[in-house]
Amino acid sequence: MKGRQIVLDHIGGHEAAALLIDGQLEDLLIDSDAPRPGAIYRAIAGRPMKGQGGLFLDTPDGAAYLRQVRGIAPGQAMLVQVTGYAEPGKAIPVTTKLLFKSRYAIVTPQAPGVNLSRRIHDEEERIRILSAASTPAAEDSAHGIILRSACDGADADDIAEDVDAMLALADAVLADADGAAETLTEGDAPHLLAWRDWSEPAQVETDADGFERCGVLDALEALKSPRAPLPSGAFFYVEPTRALVAVDVNTGPDGSLAAGLKANIATARDLPRQLRLRGLGGQITIDLAPMPKKDRRGFEAALRAAFRTDSEETNLLGWTPLGHYELQRKRGRAPLHELLA
């Protein structure tokens, strides 16, 4: 099918959502039993970890780890938000910088001011959106507001309602900072995340067995293999280990002088999608196909362009002495191989 398609279904009893573009699986969200990113706890501080620059917190879902120690006393109650998925056997990663996200607005309690997405260029539209967001609650609030790109063309009443709802939620959570450890918000499930983040026009499928009818189950079956095909017979492997994610690029049957560069550029363009679908993050090392050093700049440019619009924060770290390329990626998704096990 041509165009954008959002499919809302369930896998193994868990809520799931898939985004397809021209029939290709572009993004995938599957719920799990782990705490969701975005969940907010009232947590209780433990003792600082000497030499590690952080401390453990008690939450209703187990131990959490905060990379901060200054100004925090043991036993202190504090508000923290889950930032990603924990590795097996490790504490839940959290931050004290709370964000309240919805489709049109993000409320930032610790960063006052109103900001509008740079993706909206039309000046009249920017003025219309800012006017819609200037509700009485927004005018009286000390919280910051980020107006998202989904506001472009959206109904003014919908924008105002979204802003007011997020401001009210922020006020309610911040007013509930004292007491024992408690879960204050649970984070958004996949169907709500799809509405919130996949805001461009799309055909939405909600009927039962939508994943099977739309080819999502076939795509999931392909993702069980570490092998990702590329044009002209090239391919690359994406294999998670305990220490890192290894990516190995191969040219396949192409024996031309430019085969290595072509395979590496194709890998750079598809790698964000593969990591996103597989739910992989952390340290990533790419073992590239052979190519001259003079072509490295072109590969880096393709990699930067590919990750620029990716949903997960990724730092491009550069080359190793062995000629590998390294990245550091936020663990914002649960690994697919664990969800499908």
C-alpha positions as CSV (number, residue, x, y, z in Angstrom):
1,M,0.0,0.0,0.0
2,K,1.3,3.5,-0.9
3,G,1.4,6.3,1.7
4,R,1.4,6.2,5.5
5,Q,-0.5,3.6,7.4
6,I,-0.9,3.2,11.2
7,V,-2.0,-0.2,12.5
8,L,-3.2,-0.6,16.1
9,D,-3.2,-4.2,17.4
10,H,-1.9,-6.5,20.1
11,I,1.0,-9.0,20.3
12,G,1.1,-11.6,22.9
13,G,-1.5,-9.9,24.9
14,H,0.4,-6.6,24.9
15,E,-0.8,-3.4,23.1
16,A,1.2,-2.7,20.0
17,A,1.3,-0.1,17.1
18,A,3.0,-0.2,13.8
19,L,3.8,2.6,11.3
20,L,4.2,1.6,7.6
21,I,5.3,3.9,4.8
22,D,4.6,2.6,1.3
23,G,4.2,-0.9,2.7
24,Q,7.5,-1.0,4.6
25,L,7.6,-1.2,8.4
26,E,9.0,2.1,9.6
27,D,8.4,2.1,13.3
28,L,7.1,-0.3,15.9
29,L,5.8,0.1,19.5
30,I,5.1,-2.9,21.7
31,D,4.2,-2.6,25.4
32,S,5.9,-4.7,28.0
33,D,5.8,-5.4,31.7
34,A,8.7,-3.0,32.3
35,P,8.2,0.6,33.5
36,R,7.4,2.8,30.5
37,P,9.6,5.7,29.5
38,G,7.8,8.9,30.7
39,A,6.4,7.3,33.9
40,I,6.8,9.6,36.9
41,Y,7.6,8.4,40.4
42,R,7.7,9.9,43.8
43,A,10.9,8.2,44.7
44,I,13.0,8.0,47.9
45,A,16.7,8.8,47.7
46,G,19.3,6.3,49.0
47,R,22.9,6.9,49.7
48,P,25.2,8.4,47.0
49,M,27.4,5.9,45.2
50,K,31.0,7.0,45.8
51,G,32.9,7.7,42.7
52,Q,30.0,7.1,40.4
53,G,28.3,10.5,40.4
54,G,24.9,9.2,41.1
55,L,22.6,7.5,43.6
56,F,20.0,4.8,43.8
57,L,16.3,5.6,44.5
58,D,13.5,3.4,45.8
59,T,10.4,3.3,43.6
60,P,7.3,1.0,43.5
61,D,8.9,-0.8,40.6
62,G,12.3,-1.4,42.2
63,A,15.6,0.4,42.3
64,A,16.1,3.4,40.0
65,Y,19.4,5.2,39.2
66,L,19.8,9.0,39.1
67,R,23.0,10.6,37.7
68,Q,22.9,13.3,40.3
69,V,24.0,13.6,43.9
70,R,24.3,17.3,44.8
71,G,21.6,18.7,47.1
72,I,20.0,15.3,47.7
73,A,19.8,13.9,51.2
74,P,19.3,10.2,51.9
75,G,15.6,9.5,52.6
76,Q,14.5,12.6,50.7
77,A,11.3,12.2,48.6
78,M,11.7,13.5,45.0
79,L,10.0,13.5,41.6
80,V,11.7,11.6,38.9
81,Q,10.8,10.4,35.3
82,V,11.8,7.2,33.6
83,T,14.1,8.0,30.6
84,G,14.4,4.6,29.0
85,Y,14.5,0.8,29.5
86,A,16.9,-0.8,32.0
87,E,19.3,-3.5,31.0
88,P,18.7,-6.9,32.6
89,G,19.8,-6.7,36.2
90,K,20.3,-3.0,36.3
91,A,18.3,-0.1,37.9
92,I,15.7,1.9,36.0
93,P,17.2,5.1,34.5
94,V,15.5,8.3,35.7
95,T,15.9,12.1,35.6
96,T,14.6,14.9,37.7
97,K,13.9,17.0,34.5
98,L,10.2,16.2,34.1
99,L,8.5,16.5,30.7
100,F,4.7,16.3,30.1
101,K,4.2,15.3,26.5
102,S,1.1,15.3,24.3
103,R,0.4,15.5,20.6
104,Y,0.6,19.3,20.3
105,A,2.4,20.5,23.4
106,I,5.2,19.6,25.8
107,V,5.2,21.2,29.2
108,T,8.6,21.9,30.7
109,P,8.3,22.9,34.4
110,Q,12.0,23.7,34.8
111,A,12.4,25.6,31.6
112,P,10.0,28.6,31.4
113,G,9.0,30.3,28.1
114,V,7.1,29.4,25.0
115,N,8.8,27.8,22.0
116,L,7.4,26.8,18.7
117,S,8.8,24.0,16.5
118,R,11.3,25.2,13.9
119,R,9.7,22.9,11.3
120,I,6.8,25.3,11.1
121,H,8.0,28.0,8.7
122,D,4.9,30.0,7.7
123,E,4.9,33.2,9.8
124,E,1.1,33.5,9.8
125,E,0.7,29.9,10.9
126,R,3.2,30.5,13.7
127,I,1.2,33.5,14.9
128,R,-2.0,31.5,14.7
129,I,-0.6,28.6,16.8
130,L,1.0,30.9,19.4
131,S,-2.4,32.7,19.7
132,A,-4.2,29.4,20.2
133,A,-1.8,28.3,22.9
134,S,-2.1,31.5,24.8
135,T,-5.0,30.2,27.0
136,P,-5.7,31.8,30.4
137,A,-4.0,28.8,32.1
138,A,-0.9,29.3,29.9
139,E,-0.8,33.0,30.7
140,D,-0.9,32.3,34.4
141,S,1.5,29.4,34.4
142,A,5.2,29.5,35.3
143,H,5.9,26.3,33.3
144,G,7.5,26.3,29.9
145,I,5.6,25.2,26.8
146,I,7.0,23.7,23.6
147,L,4.5,23.7,20.7
148,R,5.2,20.6,18.5
149,S,5.2,20.4,14.7
150,A,1.8,18.6,14.8
151,C,0.3,22.1,15.6
152,D,0.8,23.0,11.9
153,G,-2.7,23.1,10.5
154,A,-4.3,21.7,13.6
155,D,-7.6,23.1,15.0
156,A,-7.0,26.0,17.4
157,D,-9.4,24.5,20.0
158,D,-7.5,21.2,19.9
159,I,-4.2,23.0,20.5
160,A,-5.7,25.0,23.4
161,E,-7.2,21.9,25.0
162,D,-3.9,20.0,24.8
163,V,-2.0,22.9,26.3
164,D,-4.4,23.2,29.2
165,A,-4.5,19.4,29.8
166,M,-0.7,19.2,30.0
167,L,-0.4,22.2,32.3
168,A,-3.1,20.7,34.6
169,L,-1.2,17.4,34.7
170,A,2.1,19.1,35.5
171,D,0.5,21.1,38.3
172,A,-1.1,18.0,39.8
173,V,2.1,16.0,39.7
174,L,4.3,18.8,41.1
175,A,1.9,19.3,44.0
176,D,2.2,15.7,45.0
177,A,5.9,15.6,45.8
178,D,5.8,14.6,49.4
179,G,5.1,11.1,50.8
180,A,6.2,7.5,50.4
181,A,7.4,6.0,47.1
182,E,4.5,6.0,44.6
183,T,3.8,5.9,40.8
184,L,2.2,9.2,39.8
185,T,1.9,8.6,36.1
186,E,2.5,5.3,34.2
187,G,3.7,6.7,30.8
188,D,1.9,6.4,27.5
189,A,1.0,3.0,26.0
190,P,1.7,2.3,22.3
191,H,-1.7,3.3,21.0
192,L,-1.5,6.6,22.7
193,L,2.1,7.0,21.7
194,A,1.1,6.5,18.1
195,W,-1.5,9.3,18.3
196,R,1.0,11.5,20.1
197,D,4.1,11.1,17.9
198,W,3.0,9.8,14.5
199,S,1.0,12.9,13.8
200,E,1.4,13.2,10.0
201,P,-1.7,12.2,8.0
202,A,-2.1,8.5,7.7
203,Q,-4.7,5.8,7.2
204,V,-5.4,4.2,10.6
205,E,-6.3,0.5,11.0
206,T,-7.9,-0.6,14.2
207,D,-9.7,-3.8,13.2
208,A,-8.7,-7.1,14.8
209,D,-5.9,-9.0,13.1
210,G,-4.6,-5.8,11.5
211,F,-1.0,-6.8,11.9
212,E,-1.6,-10.0,9.9
213,R,-3.7,-8.3,7.2
214,C,-1.2,-5.4,6.7
215,G,2.0,-7.6,6.7
216,V,3.3,-6.5,10.1
217,L,3.7,-10.1,11.3
218,D,5.7,-11.0,8.2
219,A,8.0,-8.0,8.9
220,L,8.4,-9.1,12.5
221,E,9.4,-12.5,11.4
222,A,12.1,-11.1,9.2
223,L,13.4,-9.0,12.2
224,K,14.0,-12.2,14.1
225,S,17.0,-12.6,11.9
226,P,20.1,-10.4,12.4
227,R,20.5,-10.0,8.7
228,A,19.2,-6.8,7.0
229,P,19.2,-6.8,3.2
230,L,20.4,-3.9,1.1
231,P,20.1,-3.1,-2.6
232,S,22.3,-4.9,-5.2
233,G,22.6,-8.0,-2.9
234,A,24.6,-6.2,-0.1
235,F,23.5,-6.8,3.5
236,F,24.5,-6.1,7.1
237,Y,24.1,-7.9,10.4
238,V,22.8,-6.3,13.6
239,E,23.7,-8.4,16.6
240,P,23.3,-7.3,20.2
241,T,25.8,-8.6,22.8
242,R,26.0,-7.9,26.5
243,A,28.6,-5.2,26.0
244,L,27.4,-3.6,22.7
245,V,25.5,-3.9,19.4
246,A,27.7,-5.1,16.6
247,V,26.9,-4.1,13.0
248,D,28.8,-5.9,10.2
249,V,28.5,-4.6,6.6
250,N,29.0,-6.9,3.6
251,T,29.0,-6.1,-0.1
252,G,27.5,-9.4,-1.2
253,P,28.2,-10.5,-4.8
254,D,29.2,-7.0,-5.9
255,G,32.9,-7.0,-6.7
256,S,33.2,-3.5,-8.1
257,L,35.7,-0.9,-6.7
258,A,32.8,1.1,-5.4
259,A,31.0,-1.8,-3.8
260,G,32.2,-1.1,-0.2
261,L,31.2,2.6,-0.3
262,K,27.7,1.8,-1.8
263,A,27.1,-0.8,0.9
264,N,28.3,1.5,3.7
265,I,26.1,4.4,2.5
266,A,23.1,2.1,2.1
267,T,23.7,0.8,5.7
268,A,23.9,4.4,7.0
269,R,20.5,5.2,5.5
270,D,18.8,2.1,6.9
271,L,20.5,1.7,10.2
272,P,18.2,4.1,12.2
273,R,15.2,2.1,11.1
274,Q,16.7,-1.2,11.9
275,L,17.8,-0.1,15.4
276,R,14.4,1.5,16.0
277,L,12.5,-1.6,15.0
278,R,14.8,-3.9,16.9
279,G,14.6,-1.7,20.0
280,L,18.4,-1.6,20.3
281,G,20.5,1.1,22.0
282,G,23.6,1.6,24.1
283,Q,27.1,1.3,22.5
284,I,27.0,0.5,18.8
285,T,30.1,-0.5,16.7
286,I,29.9,-0.6,12.9
287,D,32.4,-2.9,11.1
288,L,32.2,-1.3,7.6
289,A,32.9,-2.8,4.3
290,P,36.3,-1.9,2.9
291,M,36.4,1.6,1.4
292,P,39.2,4.3,0.9
293,K,39.7,6.7,3.8
294,K,38.8,9.6,1.5
295,D,35.2,8.2,1.3
296,R,34.7,8.4,5.1
297,R,33.4,11.9,5.0
298,G,30.6,10.9,2.6
299,F,29.7,8.0,4.9
300,E,29.6,10.3,7.9
301,A,27.3,12.8,6.1
302,A,24.9,10.0,5.1
303,L,24.9,8.7,8.7
304,R,24.2,12.2,10.2
305,A,21.4,12.8,7.7
306,A,19.8,9.5,8.5
307,F,19.8,10.0,12.3
308,R,18.7,13.6,12.2
309,T,15.0,12.7,12.1
310,D,15.3,9.6,14.2
311,S,13.1,9.3,17.3
312,E,15.8,8.2,19.7
313,E,18.8,10.4,20.7
314,T,22.0,9.1,19.1
315,N,25.5,10.5,19.4
316,L,27.9,9.8,16.5
317,L,31.2,9.3,18.2
318,G,33.6,8.7,15.3
319,W,36.3,6.3,14.1
320,T,38.3,3.8,16.1
321,P,42.0,3.0,15.3
322,L,40.8,-0.2,13.7
323,G,38.5,1.7,11.3
324,H,35.2,0.9,13.0
325,Y,32.6,3.6,13.5
326,E,31.0,4.0,17.0
327,L,27.7,5.4,18.2
328,Q,26.0,5.8,21.5
329,R,22.2,5.5,21.4
330,K,19.5,6.1,24.1
331,R,17.8,2.9,25.3
332,G,14.4,4.3,24.6
333,R,12.8,1.0,23.4
334,A,12.6,-2.5,24.9
335,P,14.7,-4.9,22.8
336,L,12.4,-6.7,20.2
337,H,14.1,-10.1,20.8
338,E,13.0,-10.0,24.4
339,L,9.5,-8.9,23.6
340,L,9.0,-11.7,21.1
341,A,10.7,-14.4,23.2
